[in-house]
Amino acid sequence: MDQVLERIEQINSTAAGIMEETARKKAEMDADMDRRTRDFDRKLHQDTELRLETLRRQLQGKLEEELSGLRADTASELSALEETYRARHGAIALRLVDEMTRE
């Protein structure tokens, strides 16, 4: 009977050791997973910021290009209007006076 009790005590002791080792390994794995998660999040944040900055630069370039085109178009339209005004200033003035005096 003593042998049975002694054997049960050995089994309990071994089981307790296994449980302690398992808890220790689990804690190590949790710490490792936390570190990996932080590293992944940091890398993802850096990659995202880099991609966003690239997109901002591209959009800024397109915006500047479009603005430049609009400025050129506006300058061309203004120049055409000024040319029309210079060429037809007299006729336009006469037509306005004529319309105003008819009423």
Helices and strands as residue ranges (DSSP letters): H 2-102
